[in-house]
Amino acid sequence: MGLRVIKPLLLGFLCRTYRRQGHRLALTGLVGFSLNEPDVPLPEHMLWQTIAPSLPKEGVWDEGIPKDRGEVLLSARCYGPGGQAVSSRRVVVRVGPVTKVLDVRGNRVWVRERGILRISDPVPFTAMPIDWSRAYGGPGYPANPVGVGYWGESSEGPHPLPNIEDPAHPILSPDDRPAPAGLGALGLMWSSRSDRIGRYRAGEIGQEPPELPADSDWTLYNQAPPDQWLPRTFAGGEAFSLEGLHPAKERLEGHLPRIVLRSFATLRNGAFVEVPLAPETLWLFPDLELGVMIHRGSLPVASDDAFEVESVLLAAEDPGEGRLPEHYLSVRDRRVARNPKDLSRFSDVPLLPARLGDDPRSHMLDVEYHLASTPSTAGEKIGKILEHRKETIDRALAGGEPAIGAGESPEGQESLRKALEAKRDEVEQALNALRHQPPMSLLDRVRESEARRIPVEDPAAYAEATLREAVGRIPAEVFENTNRDRESFLRTLMRKPEAPSKPRGGPGTERLEEFREKIEGLLTQEEAQIPGGVPPEKRQAMGVALSRIDRAREKMESFRASGTLSNSMVRSLHHFRPPDADPERARAGRERVTAGLRGDRRFRGQTLRGADLSGLDLSGCDFSECDLLGADLSGSDLSGARFSGAWMAHGRLSGAHVERADFSGAGLGCADLTGVRGTGANFEKAVLSGAVLDGCVLSEGRFSGAELFQVQYHRATLRKSSFPGAKFMRAGRLPYPASGSDPDSGERLLFREADFSGSDFTRALFMKADFERCDFSEADLSGVTFLECAGPETRFTGAVLRKASFPNSVDFSRSCFKGADLALANLRGLDLSGADFRGATLAGTDLSGGNLSGSRLSGVRAVGARFVKADLRGSDGRGGDFRQGLFLKADLRFADFSHGSLYAAGFTGAKIDDSTRWDNALTGKTVLSGDRPS
């Protein structure tokens, strides 16, 4: 059941199917609330994190099935008043019409004195869990097998008594058998609930799993003891009072939420129907001062998978608010449309009560989206600037760097010191003013964010309009005096820059060392020329300069060693404008390389941006860490060459030979690799996003850890290559796509006649990909996810697809899975009509709901496979092993299972007629409806 759920972050949602006068889909909405502010829902994720330790350790927290009567449940502890130890304490729970009183006592045992049993004095306690392990019961006691106090057949040793009792039925004798007393959920199979199941009569168990027996009591699904049930469901706003259940407060009082939940289901036939929800179950967590109100409703469905329900929308309103269904229909349409320009679709405000429109919690999804990268507020920024200025002044006044008035007279130094002190006082006053401002609330931050936000309809147009307005304010005479045109100047400003120069740690540190030597030389020279040596203040200033150079050099070395800048830049190089065509730069780069080819062929770290290196023999050369942005290496021999860490975005490598070449960690985004050839090339951790690999032959290539977004592979051959954990998907529009890339390819990734046979794709992800006559024969696709993919006529012959999944994928008709291993794979809902599975392993594979009409399944090993509601018309399963398979409600007309094994398979509800063939098939323990095989 793959439902799309549209809801605000302040509400929780659960769903399940059940049987009651036919199949039904139960919808559950959860409202978490503070006992002190019940009408403002708590964020769902925060609620679960808080209450998780207090949920029942055994059994289920909620059955998820609508109840005829509401109920109150508590996860609670009894506390001594003011944290003091007590030997006993009475707790009182009042919620609407429900009142429950319990006596809680410290640990007690039966002791024998002079042959008479008596109850020992209770041991004082400060906190006592009120759960069923402390109530009357024990092993062998059907009403509470986890309790304490039940003697059973043994009466040896000191026997404990329960800590929790009903004041009206205290234990006075070892023979007493009181009903267990508590506040939490009873187990389904405990006698107090299981007795309500009823018994089946003859004929009630038919072809499908039956409903509850006719004499069942629907209060079976009420988990609380009967004295915590309501006559009907909650009305909302009921008063509550809790005594003795909080570590610091004697009594908790308030009212329940008045919020009304509404739900709407979108059916696959296009209908948008409301499903009424009622507040039926209340969970309270007194020591946390939290509660959860569970609202529930249901709608009829055709089967147990509720396939006809496409999506569910959940919303909250105040009583009497009554928004029209059209309002929620428009919210659904905006969420489903996923218009990237309509960022306001993330707002939860239309799904919450109008009074919460200004509450920051109702903007959580919107705020999380927009504030994820929002800078600090203006006040915070100013504070940081002032703090930095104050620290700088304090260091100067303390004699640190920079030296005060180095080279100045004593009078000048004193004047400078007074000026710095005055400036420090000014900064301190500004800081104090900021510090005493009240902190900005989350709501104010949201409003400030809204005020700063660029209109989302077209940010690029907004930026252009803003820049055009600024340029328009420049007086015309300025352009006339400089012989410039306003429009050309505007175009120059708006043009995106090239990538910055590649940082090179070596030369940078050498330059710093050169500066240091010059300063030391000047100091030595002055000492030789000035009688008495260099003045102390001047020596101090030069010493400060030298120490700064040393620190800068250390930072550059550590920065280069960590690779931080290089690693961050290499992923974004292809988003910069490609280098401009510069014949002189191209020629100079070529001359430098051809000269170096006569030497050691090492060019490591050199800048060769835009160089023309086409048609050269560069085999064995070392271009590691080079800047080769936009360089032309087309037709060159790069066999054995090293390009690790090189910047090669927008480069041209078409037709190059790359036998055993090393491109590990290189930035090849939007590069043209059309027709490159070579075995064993290394692209590990390289960035290939936006690259074109059309017609390439890169057998045994290594792509582990590579970034492969929007790579184009038309007619590419990458046999026996390695792509473990790779992600194949689009990632937004590329500003400067590579030459040869498909224009207007939309949001889907296209693989046309690509050959990946024998390659390793373990745990890879293909997202929104279309495969046209691609070949994955003998490939390892274990654990691969094909999300929203299509690939008719794709070859998976002999491939390993164990635990592979195809969620939301559609058409793989006429594909070949001959001899493939698809054990435990998820192929639910796929169009596999005409597919060839001969000799394949389908053990535990789920093909439910799929179209396998005309498929070839002869000789398959499909033990435990699921074909529930699958279309198998005209399929050929001769000689196949379908033991323990499930064909519930499948269409098997004209299918042929002759000479196959159907031992213990299930065919309940399947469409079987005289056209279905079972000749010489093994059908022992097979469950059939309709005609039996002869």
Secondary structure, DSSP 8 states (H G I E B T S, - for coil): ---EEE--TTEEEEEEEEESSSEEEEEEEEEEEETTBTTS---HHHHHHHHGGGS-SSS-S---S--SS-EEEE-EEEE-GGG--BSEEEEEEEETTEEEEEEEE---EEEEETTEEEE-----BSEEEESGGGSEE-TT-TT-TT-EE--TT---S-EE--SEE-TTS---STT-------SS---TTSHHHHTTS----TT---SS---S-TT--GGGG--S-GGGB-SS---S--EEEEES-SSS-SEEEEE----EEEEEEEETTS-EEEEE-EEEEEEEEGGGTEEEEEEEEEEE-SSTT-TTEEEEEEEEE-TT----HHHHHHHHHHHHHT-TT-GGGG--GGGS-GGGTT-GGGGHHHHHHHHTT----HHHHHHHHHHHHHHHHHHHHTT-SS-TTTT--HHHHHHHHHHHHHHHHHHHHHHHHHHTS----HHHHHHHHHHH---SS-HHHHHHHHHHHHHHTS-HHHHHHTT--HHHHHHHHHS--B------HHHHHHHHHHHHHHHHHHHHHHHHHSTT-S-HHHHHHHHHHHHHHHHHHHHHHHHHHHTHHHHHHHTTGGGSB-----HHHHHHHHHHHHHHTTTT-B-TT-B-TT-B-TT-B-TT-B-TT-B-TT-B-TT-B-TT-B-TT-B-TT-B-TT-B-TT-B-TT-B-TT-B-TT-B-SS-B-TT-B-TT-B-TT-B-TT-B-TT-B-TT-B-TT-B-TT-B-TT-EE---S--SS--TT--TT-TTSEEEES-B-TT-B-TT-EEESEEEES-B-TT-B-TT-EEET-B-TT-B-TT-B-TT-B-TT--B-TT-B-TT-B-TT-B-TT-B-TT-B-TT-B-TT-B-TT-B-TT-B-TT-B-TT-B-TT-B-TT-B-TT-B-TT-B-TT-B-TT-B-TT-B-TT-EETT-B--TTSB-TT-B-TT-EESSS---
